[in-house]
């Protein structure tokens, strides 16, 4: 039972699609600020708007890496 729960709710394994790759995305000034804020202060310190901007960057990267 524990293995079934881990399969559903454990850390996902993307090793079957992950590879070294160069990715290029365009980001807004607000998104760049959120990335720098997260780097300097930590993701847990982001306010709601900055977290949304960071999530937008992550979504853009995901779409570039695995459309």
N, C-alpha and C positions, 0 to 999 in steps of 0.2 A: 504494500500500500504506500509506503514512504517513497519508493521509486516512482510510482505513478504521480504522486503529488509533486515531487521534484521535477518530473517531466513537464507538468502543467504550469507550475508556479516557480520553479527554480530559475537560476540565471540562464538565459537563452544561449545556445551554442551556434554561432554563425561561422564556424571554421570551414564548413563546406562551401561558403561563398566568399569568405574573406581572402584578400590577397594584397600584396603591395601595389600601390597605385598612386599616381599623381592626380589630384582633383582640384579643379578651379571653380570657384563660385563667386558671384557678385553679392555684396552685402551693403546694406544702408549704413549711414553714419550711426544711427541708433543701435543697429545690430552690432557694429564694431565696438561701440561703447559698452554694450552688454558683455561682449566677449572679454574686453579688457577689465571690466568691473569684476567679472567672475574669476579671472586670473589673479587679480590683485587681492581681492577680499574673500574669495571662495564662493562657490555656487550657493551654499546655504545662506549667504548674506544678501542675495539679490532680492530686490523688491519685486512685486508682481509684474510690473511693466517690463523690467529688465529680464525677468525670467521668460516672459513671452517672446522678447527679442532673441534671447539665447536659443529658445526652442525653435524659432524660425530659422536660425543659422543651422542648427542641427538637422532640421527638415531639409534644408537646401543641400547640405552635405550628403544626407541619406539618398536623396533623389539623384545626385550626381554619381554616387558610388554604386547604387543599386536601384535603377529606375523601375 
